[in-house]
Amino acid sequence: MTAPRLRALSACLALAGAAIAAYLSYARLGSVPIMCPTSGCETVQRSAYSELGGIPVAYLGFATYLVLAASTLSEARRALHVTALLVAAAVAVSTYLLVVQLAVIGAVCIWCVASDAVILALAAVTAVRELATRPIRELPDPFRALLDDFSVERQRRFP
């Protein structure tokens, strides 16, 4: 897969995550019941863990996904590094919140799990983008073999 296609895939995933977070933000802002096959979404949304520092998690997620989408517009390595750092932080926060849902709240929000899936997919694509843009001599042997096996087109080619 080419670098522009990987960036486009990253942008699509970030926009999908933003759509999920926007829906949850709308429900939170308008006190609208969340469409959910269980009561888990409402339970999670009303819990004390639905806010970080007084800001609803859905708002933070929406902002994060928009920044991630914007970061895919640039071809610069610095933008890719920003994306990788944000995605790593988002995976950590998503993991923490999933554990809280399971262990503390005792309810699971399907929309939150969907957002978790999106951020994990975005992490995988970001990792491939990161590996694909590094000079091949900087990559450890297993990653060189992986890139060769999947024919990932690198932005820079080295002999």
FIDOMAR-366252 format. One record per residue (C-alpha): residue number from 1; chain; x, y, z. Coordinates in pm, 1 decimal. Example, Ala and Ser with C-alpha at 12.3 -4.5 7.8 and 13.67 -1.06 7.14 Angstrom:
FIDOMAR-366252
+-----+-------+----------+----------+----------+
:  nr : kette :        x :        y :        z :
+-----+-------+----------+----------+----------+
:   1 :     A :   1230.0 :   -450.0 :    780.0 :
:   2 :     A :   1367.0 :   -106.0 :    714.0 :
+-----+-------+----------+----------+----------+
***
This chain:
FIDOMAR-366252
+-----+-------+----------+----------+----------+
:  nr : kette :        x :        y :        z :
+-----+-------+----------+----------+----------+
:   1 :     A :      0.0 :      0.0 :      0.0 :
:   2 :     A :    137.8 :    340.9 :    -91.5 :
:   3 :     A :    206.2 :    619.4 :    155.1 :
:   4 :     A :    -80.4 :    839.7 :     24.4 :
:   5 :     A :   -324.2 :    550.0 :     59.8 :
:   6 :     A :   -207.4 :    481.2 :    413.9 :
:   7 :     A :   -256.8 :    850.0 :    497.5 :
:   8 :     A :   -604.7 :    840.6 :    341.1 :
:   9 :     A :   -691.0 :    529.2 :    542.3 :
:  10 :     A :   -567.7 :    702.3 :    858.6 :
:  11 :     A :   -782.9 :   1005.9 :    779.2 :
:  12 :     A :  -1090.6 :    787.2 :    720.2 :
:  13 :     A :  -1039.0 :    604.4 :   1048.7 :
:  14 :     A :   -990.2 :    933.1 :   1235.2 :
:  15 :     A :  -1309.2 :   1073.1 :   1082.0 :
:  16 :     A :  -1499.3 :    755.2 :   1175.1 :
:  17 :     A :  -1378.4 :    796.3 :   1533.1 :
:  18 :     A :  -1477.3 :   1163.7 :   1524.9 :
:  19 :     A :  -1827.1 :   1064.2 :   1410.2 :
:  20 :     A :  -1864.3 :    823.5 :   1704.4 :
:  21 :     A :  -1736.4 :   1083.8 :   1950.1 :
:  22 :     A :  -1959.2 :   1350.7 :   1792.4 :
:  23 :     A :  -2265.0 :   1131.5 :   1844.1 :
:  24 :     A :  -2174.3 :   1067.9 :   2206.4 :
:  25 :     A :  -2103.6 :   1440.3 :   2253.9 :
:  26 :     A :  -2440.7 :   1528.0 :   2103.4 :
:  27 :     A :  -2615.0 :   1282.1 :   2334.0 :
:  28 :     A :  -2426.8 :   1423.5 :   2631.2 :
:  29 :     A :  -2486.4 :   1786.6 :   2540.2 :
:  30 :     A :  -2855.5 :   1747.0 :   2463.1 :
:  31 :     A :  -2928.4 :   1492.5 :   2734.8 :
:  32 :     A :  -3056.6 :   1265.7 :   2458.2 :
:  33 :     A :  -3077.1 :    890.4 :   2525.2 :
:  34 :     A :  -2804.4 :    697.8 :   2343.8 :
:  35 :     A :  -2917.4 :    437.7 :   2091.7 :
:  36 :     A :  -2772.7 :    125.4 :   2248.8 :
:  37 :     A :  -2878.2 :   -241.0 :   2253.1 :
:  38 :     A :  -2816.2 :   -250.2 :   2628.9 :
:  39 :     A :  -2838.0 :      0.9 :   2911.2 :
:  40 :     A :  -2458.0 :      0.9 :   2930.9 :
:  41 :     A :  -2410.9 :    317.2 :   2727.6 :
:  42 :     A :  -2634.0 :    524.3 :   2954.3 :
:  43 :     A :  -2473.9 :    375.0 :   3265.7 :
:  44 :     A :  -2123.9 :    459.6 :   3140.5 :
:  45 :     A :  -2229.7 :    806.2 :   3019.4 :
:  46 :     A :  -2376.6 :    890.1 :   3363.1 :
:  47 :     A :  -2081.9 :    756.5 :   3562.0 :
:  48 :     A :  -1820.0 :    970.2 :   3733.3 :
:  49 :     A :  -1566.6 :    828.8 :   3485.7 :
:  50 :     A :  -1736.7 :    993.4 :   3187.3 :
:  51 :     A :  -1538.8 :   1309.7 :   3257.4 :
:  52 :     A :  -1167.5 :   1385.6 :   3286.9 :
:  53 :     A :  -1089.6 :   1706.3 :   3467.9 :
:  54 :     A :  -1453.0 :   1815.4 :   3435.2 :
:  55 :     A :  -1453.2 :   1770.6 :   3055.8 :
:  56 :     A :  -1668.7 :   1493.9 :   2909.3 :
:  57 :     A :  -1457.0 :   1214.2 :   2761.7 :
:  58 :     A :  -1666.2 :   1228.2 :   2442.9 :
:  59 :     A :  -1557.4 :   1590.9 :   2386.0 :
:  60 :     A :  -1193.6 :   1499.8 :   2441.9 :
:  61 :     A :  -1228.1 :   1206.3 :   2203.1 :
:  62 :     A :  -1387.3 :   1426.0 :   1936.7 :
:  63 :     A :  -1106.7 :   1682.1 :   1962.8 :
:  64 :     A :   -842.0 :   1409.1 :   1954.8 :
:  65 :     A :   -988.4 :   1245.6 :   1645.5 :
:  66 :     A :  -1005.8 :   1583.1 :   1467.0 :
:  67 :     A :   -639.1 :   1652.4 :   1546.0 :
:  68 :     A :   -552.6 :   1302.0 :   1421.6 :
:  69 :     A :   -745.0 :   1363.4 :   1099.0 :
:  70 :     A :   -568.0 :   1697.0 :   1050.0 :
:  71 :     A :   -227.8 :   1539.3 :   1113.1 :
:  72 :     A :   -280.3 :   1306.4 :    816.4 :
:  73 :     A :   -294.8 :   1603.8 :    577.9 :
:  74 :     A :     80.9 :   1654.8 :    598.4 :
:  75 :     A :    343.5 :   1430.2 :    444.9 :
:  76 :     A :    606.7 :   1553.3 :    691.0 :
:  77 :     A :    766.3 :   1301.7 :    924.6 :
:  78 :     A :    699.6 :   1535.2 :   1216.1 :
:  79 :     A :    322.9 :   1507.8 :   1148.6 :
:  80 :     A :    356.4 :   1129.6 :   1146.6 :
:  81 :     A :    539.5 :   1143.0 :   1480.8 :
:  82 :     A :    264.6 :   1364.3 :   1626.7 :
:  83 :     A :      6.9 :   1114.5 :   1498.6 :
:  84 :     A :    198.4 :    824.2 :   1653.1 :
:  85 :     A :    223.7 :    998.7 :   1992.0 :
:  86 :     A :   -144.1 :   1092.7 :   1994.7 :
:  87 :     A :   -250.7 :    744.5 :   1889.0 :
:  88 :     A :    -34.7 :    586.5 :   2160.5 :
:  89 :     A :   -189.2 :    817.6 :   2421.7 :
:  90 :     A :   -539.0 :    745.3 :   2288.9 :
:  91 :     A :   -479.2 :    369.0 :   2304.7 :
:  92 :     A :   -363.6 :    405.6 :   2665.8 :
:  93 :     A :   -667.7 :    614.7 :   2762.8 :
:  94 :     A :   -905.5 :    381.1 :   2576.2 :
:  95 :     A :   -756.8 :     79.2 :   2750.5 :
:  96 :     A :   -788.7 :    247.2 :   3089.9 :
:  97 :     A :  -1151.4 :    343.5 :   3023.1 :
:  98 :     A :  -1238.6 :     -6.2 :   2900.9 :
:  99 :     A :  -1093.2 :   -155.7 :   3219.4 :
: 100 :     A :  -1295.4 :     96.2 :   3422.4 :
: 101 :     A :  -1612.5 :     -3.2 :   3236.6 :
: 102 :     A :  -1552.3 :   -371.7 :   3302.2 :
: 103 :     A :  -1407.8 :   -364.0 :   3653.4 :
: 104 :     A :  -1554.8 :    -55.5 :   3818.8 :
: 105 :     A :  -1875.2 :     50.9 :   3645.7 :
: 106 :     A :  -1988.6 :   -300.1 :   3556.3 :
: 107 :     A :  -2134.2 :   -189.2 :   3223.6 :
: 108 :     A :  -1997.1 :   -162.0 :   2871.1 :
: 109 :     A :  -2081.2 :    108.3 :   2620.4 :
: 110 :     A :  -2095.9 :    -33.6 :   2267.4 :
: 111 :     A :  -2014.3 :    307.8 :   2119.5 :
: 112 :     A :  -1705.6 :    329.2 :   2339.8 :
: 113 :     A :  -1594.7 :    -16.6 :   2228.7 :
: 114 :     A :  -1645.9 :     92.1 :   1866.7 :
: 115 :     A :  -1422.4 :    392.1 :   1933.5 :
: 116 :     A :  -1166.4 :    158.9 :   2093.4 :
: 117 :     A :  -1169.2 :    -55.3 :   1777.7 :
: 118 :     A :  -1118.8 :    252.2 :   1559.9 :
: 119 :     A :   -824.2 :    374.0 :   1767.5 :
: 120 :     A :   -663.9 :     27.6 :   1758.1 :
: 121 :     A :   -702.8 :     15.1 :   1380.0 :
: 122 :     A :   -556.0 :    364.2 :   1359.0 :
: 123 :     A :   -263.6 :    250.5 :   1574.6 :
: 124 :     A :   -196.6 :    -40.2 :   1337.9 :
: 125 :     A :   -208.5 :    182.9 :   1028.6 :
: 126 :     A :     12.4 :    441.4 :   1199.3 :
: 127 :     A :    267.1 :    170.7 :   1284.1 :
: 128 :     A :    274.5 :     57.7 :    920.8 :
: 129 :     A :    310.7 :    419.7 :    807.9 :
: 130 :     A :    596.8 :    470.3 :   1052.9 :
: 131 :     A :    776.9 :    157.1 :    937.3 :
: 132 :     A :    715.0 :    235.1 :    571.8 :
: 133 :     A :    873.6 :    580.1 :    590.8 :
: 134 :     A :   1192.9 :    483.1 :    770.8 :
: 135 :     A :   1508.3 :    420.1 :    576.0 :
: 136 :     A :   1542.1 :     43.8 :    547.4 :
: 137 :     A :   1882.0 :     38.0 :    718.4 :
: 138 :     A :   1721.4 :    182.2 :   1036.4 :
: 139 :     A :   1473.5 :   -103.0 :   1065.0 :
: 140 :     A :   1540.1 :   -414.1 :   1273.3 :
: 141 :     A :   1568.1 :   -734.4 :   1068.2 :
: 142 :     A :   1216.1 :   -868.6 :   1143.5 :
: 143 :     A :   1060.4 :   -543.0 :   1023.1 :
: 144 :     A :   1265.3 :   -543.2 :    702.5 :
: 145 :     A :   1137.3 :   -891.2 :    627.9 :
: 146 :     A :    779.4 :   -784.8 :    705.2 :
: 147 :     A :    799.5 :   -488.8 :    469.9 :
: 148 :     A :    945.8 :   -706.5 :    196.5 :
: 149 :     A :    679.8 :   -974.9 :    248.4 :
: 150 :     A :    391.4 :   -730.4 :    217.2 :
: 151 :     A :    557.4 :   -512.0 :    -45.8 :
: 152 :     A :    493.8 :   -193.0 :    143.8 :
: 153 :     A :    616.6 :     91.3 :    -69.6 :
: 154 :     A :    864.8 :    303.5 :    123.1 :
: 155 :     A :    877.3 :    678.0 :     69.7 :
: 156 :     A :   1257.6 :    670.1 :     74.1 :
: 157 :     A :   1454.5 :    396.0 :    -91.0 :
: 158 :     A :   1804.0 :    296.9 :     17.6 :
: 159 :     A :   2026.1 :     30.7 :   -139.8 :
+-----+-------+----------+----------+----------+
***
